[in-house]
Amino acid sequence: MQPSPSDNKLFPMEAEGDVIARQPIVKLTRQNWIWWRQKLKYAFVYKGYNNLFDAEWTKSNKSSPEFIKANAFGMSTLLSTISDKLQPVLLQKDYFLKSLEALAEACGQNSIITLFQKLFDLVNLTYDPNTSLASHAYKFVNLYQTFQNCAAGNTFQMDIGEGAVATILLISIGKDSSLTGLIQTLYYTTPFNLEKITNQLLIEDSQRSKKPIYSTLYLKQSKQLYQPPHFHHSNPEHSKTCTRLGKPNFTNRTSQRSTPSGSTPTCFNQG
């Protein structure tokens, strides 16, 4: 049985099953098999008919009222959610699981070309510095999940280890020189797997997004804290000179400290 996206902790979509199941299922074509099947699975789980995806349960319960009811629901759902060009595939198919397998074959699920295309998309994903690390990480995990779903139903057995997948993710962001230090550090992460590396990238993305905010706040506060002192001048020409300088005169500061309270400081820059 094909793993659902809920098997991946990075995408706990099963918790949102009610919302997902209520959305209309886009009709199956020969190009959207993986996501169509995934949406179909959610709908069946929501209705309580997920046993139809289990070959052993189907074999053991073919004569039971429970199976007959579930199978009728499954067949009617298939007929209403596939394109007209795929309708002939279901001819002379009595059971849901057999019909699903026939559709998978017709859509290239068992094609090695389809499987390697998914792998190619995963390996060739490159980080765009104009986007966030978070969006790139989710896109990568999405592609990896698609590859896993395709590989699970393919007769050609292929799997990629957790460490290898994590390495591919780090390679995908390697062209950004500003991330070199981060990448070198992440290679020593324990355990070294996709989930751990993805979480670290999300943390890094969160920290990066906060930096401009703190920087702007600091500059704003700094400008408010520093206010050039204002001096009273008996000579208007001296006042213009101090205004142009824009800086406090240390001689004036000294005189200010020695000036009794309530008196007016005088500019000592005598012409």
Contacts in CASP RR format, 6 or more apart in sequence:
PFRMAT RR
TARGET T0000
AUTHOR 0000-0000-0000
METHOD contacts of the structure
MODEL  1
MQPSPSDNKLFPMEAEGDVIARQPIVKLTRQNWIWWRQKLKYAFVYKGYN
NLFDAEWTKSNKSSPEFIKANAFGMSTLLSTISDKLQPVLLQKDYFLKSL
EALAEACGQNSIITLFQKLFDLVNLTYDPNTSLASHAYKFVNLYQTFQNC
AAGNTFQMDIGEGAVATILLISIGKDSSLTGLIQTLYYTTPFNLEKITNQ
LLIEDSQRSKKPIYSTLYLKQSKQLYQPPHFHHSNPEHSKTCTRLGKPNF
TNRTSQRSTPSGSTPTCFNQG
1 53 0 8 1.000
1 54 0 8 1.000
1 55 0 8 1.000
2 37 0 8 1.000
2 41 0 8 1.000
2 53 0 8 1.000
2 149 0 8 1.000
2 152 0 8 1.000
2 153 0 8 1.000
3 148 0 8 1.000
3 149 0 8 1.000
3 152 0 8 1.000
4 14 0 8 1.000
4 38 0 8 1.000
4 41 0 8 1.000
4 42 0 8 1.000
5 11 0 8 1.000
5 13 0 8 1.000
5 14 0 8 1.000
5 38 0 8 1.000
5 145 0 8 1.000
6 12 0 8 1.000
6 13 0 8 1.000
6 14 0 8 1.000
6 15 0 8 1.000
8 141 0 8 1.000
8 145 0 8 1.000
8 148 0 8 1.000
9 195 0 8 1.000
10 138 0 8 1.000
10 141 0 8 1.000
10 194 0 8 1.000
10 195 0 8 1.000
10 198 0 8 1.000
11 141 0 8 1.000
11 142 0 8 1.000
11 145 0 8 1.000
13 20 0 8 1.000
13 42 0 8 1.000
14 42 0 8 1.000
14 45 0 8 1.000
17 42 0 8 1.000
17 45 0 8 1.000
17 46 0 8 1.000
18 46 0 8 1.000
20 39 0 8 1.000
20 42 0 8 1.000
20 46 0 8 1.000
21 42 0 8 1.000
21 43 0 8 1.000
21 45 0 8 1.000
21 46 0 8 1.000
21 47 0 8 1.000
22 46 0 8 1.000
23 39 0 8 1.000
25 36 0 8 1.000
25 39 0 8 1.000
25 40 0 8 1.000
25 43 0 8 1.000
25 81 0 8 1.000
26 32 0 8 1.000
26 35 0 8 1.000
26 36 0 8 1.000
26 39 0 8 1.000
27 36 0 8 1.000
27 81 0 8 1.000
27 82 0 8 1.000
27 83 0 8 1.000
28 36 0 8 1.000
28 81 0 8 1.000
28 82 0 8 1.000
28 83 0 8 1.000
28 86 0 8 1.000
28 103 0 8 1.000
28 107 0 8 1.000
29 83 0 8 1.000
29 85 0 8 1.000
29 86 0 8 1.000
29 107 0 8 1.000
30 85 0 8 1.000
30 86 0 8 1.000
30 106 0 8 1.000
30 107 0 8 1.000
30 108 0 8 1.000
31 107 0 8 1.000
33 103 0 8 1.000
33 104 0 8 1.000
33 107 0 8 1.000
33 108 0 8 1.000
33 109 0 8 1.000
34 109 0 8 1.000
34 146 0 8 1.000
34 149 0 8 1.000
34 150 0 8 1.000
35 146 0 8 1.000
36 81 0 8 1.000
37 100 0 8 1.000
37 104 0 8 1.000
37 149 0 8 1.000
38 149 0 8 1.000
40 77 0 8 1.000
40 81 0 8 1.000
41 50 0 8 1.000
41 53 0 8 1.000
43 77 0 8 1.000
44 50 0 8 1.000
44 52 0 8 1.000
44 53 0 8 1.000
44 74 0 8 1.000
44 77 0 8 1.000
47 73 0 8 1.000
49 70 0 8 1.000
49 73 0 8 1.000
49 74 0 8 1.000
51 57 0 8 1.000
51 58 0 8 1.000
51 61 0 8 1.000
51 70 0 8 1.000
52 58 0 8 1.000
52 70 0 8 1.000
52 71 0 8 1.000
52 74 0 8 1.000
52 96 0 8 1.000
52 97 0 8 1.000
53 97 0 8 1.000
53 100 0 8 1.000
55 97 0 8 1.000
58 67 0 8 1.000
58 95 0 8 1.000
58 96 0 8 1.000
58 97 0 8 1.000
61 67 0 8 1.000
62 95 0 8 1.000
70 96 0 8 1.000
71 95 0 8 1.000
71 96 0 8 1.000
74 96 0 8 1.000
75 90 0 8 1.000
75 93 0 8 1.000
75 96 0 8 1.000
75 99 0 8 1.000
78 90 0 8 1.000
78 96 0 8 1.000
78 99 0 8 1.000
78 100 0 8 1.000
78 103 0 8 1.000
79 87 0 8 1.000
79 90 0 8 1.000
82 89 0 8 1.000
82 90 0 8 1.000
82 103 0 8 1.000
86 103 0 8 1.000
86 106 0 8 1.000
86 107 0 8 1.000
89 99 0 8 1.000
89 102 0 8 1.000
89 103 0 8 1.000
89 106 0 8 1.000
90 99 0 8 1.000
90 102 0 8 1.000
90 103 0 8 1.000
93 99 0 8 1.000
93 102 0 8 1.000
104 110 0 8 1.000
104 153 0 8 1.000
108 114 0 8 1.000
109 150 0 8 1.000
109 153 0 8 1.000
109 154 0 8 1.000
110 153 0 8 1.000
110 154 0 8 1.000
110 155 0 8 1.000
110 156 0 8 1.000
111 154 0 8 1.000
112 154 0 8 1.000
112 156 0 8 1.000
114 150 0 8 1.000
114 154 0 8 1.000
115 147 0 8 1.000
115 150 0 8 1.000
115 151 0 8 1.000
115 154 0 8 1.000
115 156 0 8 1.000
115 158 0 8 1.000
118 143 0 8 1.000
118 146 0 8 1.000
118 147 0 8 1.000
118 150 0 8 1.000
118 151 0 8 1.000
119 147 0 8 1.000
119 158 0 8 1.000
119 160 0 8 1.000
121 143 0 8 1.000
121 146 0 8 1.000
121 147 0 8 1.000
122 140 0 8 1.000
122 143 0 8 1.000
122 144 0 8 1.000
122 147 0 8 1.000
122 168 0 8 1.000
123 168 0 8 1.000
125 136 0 8 1.000
125 139 0 8 1.000
125 140 0 8 1.000
125 143 0 8 1.000
125 172 0 8 1.000
126 172 0 8 1.000
126 175 0 8 1.000
127 133 0 8 1.000
127 136 0 8 1.000
127 172 0 8 1.000
127 173 0 8 1.000
127 174 0 8 1.000
127 175 0 8 1.000
127 176 0 8 1.000
127 179 0 8 1.000
128 136 0 8 1.000
129 176 0 8 1.000
129 178 0 8 1.000
132 205 0 8 1.000
132 209 0 8 1.000
133 173 0 8 1.000
133 201 0 8 1.000
133 202 0 8 1.000
133 204 0 8 1.000
133 205 0 8 1.000
133 208 0 8 1.000
134 201 0 8 1.000
134 202 0 8 1.000
134 205 0 8 1.000
134 206 0 8 1.000
136 172 0 8 1.000
136 173 0 8 1.000
136 201 0 8 1.000
137 169 0 8 1.000
137 198 0 8 1.000
137 201 0 8 1.000
137 202 0 8 1.000
137 205 0 8 1.000
140 169 0 8 1.000
140 172 0 8 1.000
140 198 0 8 1.000
141 194 0 8 1.000
141 198 0 8 1.000
144 165 0 8 1.000
144 194 0 8 1.000
147 160 0 8 1.000
151 157 0 8 1.000
151 158 0 8 1.000
151 159 0 8 1.000
160 168 0 8 1.000
162 191 0 8 1.000
162 192 0 8 1.000
162 193 0 8 1.000
162 194 0 8 1.000
163 192 0 8 1.000
163 193 0 8 1.000
163 194 0 8 1.000
165 193 0 8 1.000
165 194 0 8 1.000
166 189 0 8 1.000
166 192 0 8 1.000
166 193 0 8 1.000
166 194 0 8 1.000
166 196 0 8 1.000
166 197 0 8 1.000
169 194 0 8 1.000
169 197 0 8 1.000
169 198 0 8 1.000
169 201 0 8 1.000
170 183 0 8 1.000
170 186 0 8 1.000
170 187 0 8 1.000
170 197 0 8 1.000
173 179 0 8 1.000
173 183 0 8 1.000
173 201 0 8 1.000
174 180 0 8 1.000
174 183 0 8 1.000
182 204 0 8 1.000
186 197 0 8 1.000
186 200 0 8 1.000
186 201 0 8 1.000
189 196 0 8 1.000
189 197 0 8 1.000
189 200 0 8 1.000
190 196 0 8 1.000
228 246 0 8 1.000
228 247 0 8 1.000
228 248 0 8 1.000
229 248 0 8 1.000
229 252 0 8 1.000
229 253 0 8 1.000
229 256 0 8 1.000
231 239 0 8 1.000
231 242 0 8 1.000
231 249 0 8 1.000
231 252 0 8 1.000
231 265 0 8 1.000
231 267 0 8 1.000
232 264 0 8 1.000
232 265 0 8 1.000
232 266 0 8 1.000
233 239 0 8 1.000
233 242 0 8 1.000
233 266 0 8 1.000
233 267 0 8 1.000
234 266 0 8 1.000
234 267 0 8 1.000
235 267 0 8 1.000
235 271 0 8 1.000
238 267 0 8 1.000
238 269 0 8 1.000
238 271 0 8 1.000
239 267 0 8 1.000
241 269 0 8 1.000
242 249 0 8 1.000
242 267 0 8 1.000
242 269 0 8 1.000
249 267 0 8 1.000
249 269 0 8 1.000
251 268 0 8 1.000
251 269 0 8 1.000
252 265 0 8 1.000
252 267 0 8 1.000
252 268 0 8 1.000
255 265 0 8 1.000
255 266 0 8 1.000
255 268 0 8 1.000
256 265 0 8 1.000
259 265 0 8 1.000
END
